[in-house]
Amino acid sequence: MGERAGRACSKCGALMDEGFILDNTYGARVQSEWVRGAPELSRLTGVKLKGKEHLPVTTFRCQACGYLESYTSTA
């Protein structure tokens, strides 16, 4: 998504910093993703993803109040 200079918090109006939510998995650290549709459980992988759209999530944190806003790309 790239750094968004000047993004203002929708709660208090202060500046926000770009970042992401970290998911710790077995042996890895990854960026959270948004997946279209309801989760379908899988015995082997936990959740089925085959054929589903998924996009990385970017999260902004307010420098003053700590409020978080999360977004994906529009693609």
C-alpha positions as a Markdown table, in Angstrom:
| # | Residue | x | y | z |
|---|---|---|---|---|
| 1 | Met | 0.0 | 0.0 | 0.0 |
| 2 | Gly | 2.9 | 2.4 | 0.6 |
| 3 | Glu | 3.3 | 5.1 | 3.3 |
| 4 | Arg | 0.3 | 7.4 | 3.5 |
| 5 | Ala | 1.7 | 10.7 | 4.6 |
| 6 | Gly | -0.9 | 12.9 | 6.3 |
| 7 | Arg | -3.6 | 10.2 | 6.9 |
| 8 | Ala | -5.7 | 11.6 | 9.8 |
| 9 | Cys | -7.4 | 9.5 | 12.5 |
| 10 | Ser | -11.2 | 9.3 | 12.0 |
| 11 | Lys | -11.6 | 9.3 | 15.8 |
| 12 | Cys | -9.4 | 12.2 | 17.0 |
| 13 | Gly | -7.8 | 13.8 | 13.9 |
| 14 | Ala | -4.2 | 13.0 | 14.8 |
| 15 | Leu | -1.7 | 11.6 | 12.3 |
| 16 | Met | -1.6 | 7.8 | 11.7 |
| 17 | Asp | 1.3 | 5.4 | 11.0 |
| 18 | Glu | 1.1 | 2.7 | 8.5 |
| 19 | Gly | 1.8 | -0.9 | 9.6 |
| 20 | Phe | 0.4 | -4.4 | 9.6 |
| 21 | Ile | -1.0 | -7.1 | 11.9 |
| 22 | Leu | 1.5 | -9.9 | 12.4 |
| 23 | Asp | 0.3 | -13.5 | 12.4 |
| 24 | Asn | 2.6 | -16.0 | 14.1 |
| 25 | Thr | 2.3 | -19.4 | 12.6 |
| 26 | Tyr | 4.2 | -22.6 | 13.2 |
| 27 | Gly | 7.7 | -21.7 | 12.1 |
| 28 | Ala | 6.8 | -18.4 | 10.3 |
| 29 | Arg | 5.6 | -14.8 | 10.7 |
| 30 | Val | 3.2 | -13.5 | 8.1 |
| 31 | Gln | 1.1 | -10.5 | 7.3 |
| 32 | Ser | -2.7 | -10.9 | 7.9 |
| 33 | Glu | -4.9 | -11.4 | 4.8 |
| 34 | Trp | -8.6 | -10.8 | 4.1 |
| 35 | Val | -10.4 | -13.7 | 2.5 |
| 36 | Arg | -13.7 | -13.4 | 0.6 |
| 37 | Gly | -16.6 | -15.5 | 2.0 |
| 38 | Ala | -17.3 | -17.4 | 5.1 |
| 39 | Pro | -14.5 | -19.7 | 6.5 |
| 40 | Glu | -14.8 | -23.4 | 5.5 |
| 41 | Leu | -13.0 | -25.7 | 8.0 |
| 42 | Ser | -10.4 | -28.2 | 6.8 |
| 43 | Arg | -8.9 | -31.0 | 8.9 |
| 44 | Leu | -5.4 | -30.6 | 7.4 |
| 45 | Thr | -5.0 | -26.8 | 7.0 |
| 46 | Gly | -7.5 | -25.3 | 9.4 |
| 47 | Val | -9.3 | -23.3 | 6.7 |
| 48 | Lys | -9.9 | -24.0 | 3.0 |
| 49 | Leu | -8.5 | -21.3 | 0.7 |
| 50 | Lys | -8.5 | -22.9 | -2.7 |
| 51 | Gly | -10.2 | -20.7 | -5.3 |
| 52 | Lys | -10.9 | -17.9 | -2.8 |
| 53 | Glu | -9.8 | -14.3 | -3.3 |
| 54 | His | -7.4 | -13.1 | -0.6 |
| 55 | Leu | -5.6 | -9.8 | -0.1 |
| 56 | Pro | -3.0 | -8.5 | 2.3 |
| 57 | Val | -4.3 | -6.2 | 5.1 |
| 58 | Thr | -2.6 | -2.9 | 5.9 |
| 59 | Thr | -3.4 | -1.3 | 9.2 |
| 60 | Phe | -2.9 | 2.3 | 10.3 |
| 61 | Arg | -2.4 | 3.2 | 14.0 |
| 62 | Cys | -3.2 | 6.7 | 15.4 |
| 63 | Gln | -0.2 | 8.3 | 17.0 |
| 64 | Ala | -2.4 | 10.0 | 19.7 |
| 65 | Cys | -5.2 | 7.6 | 20.7 |
| 66 | Gly | -4.0 | 4.2 | 19.3 |
| 67 | Tyr | -7.1 | 3.7 | 17.1 |
| 68 | Leu | -6.6 | 1.1 | 14.4 |
| 69 | Glu | -8.0 | 1.2 | 10.8 |
| 70 | Ser | -7.4 | -1.8 | 8.5 |
| 71 | Tyr | -7.6 | -1.8 | 4.7 |
| 72 | Thr | -6.9 | -4.0 | 1.7 |
| 73 | Ser | -6.1 | -3.0 | -1.9 |
| 74 | Thr | -9.2 | -2.5 | -4.1 |
| 75 | Ala | -7.9 | -5.1 | -6.7 |
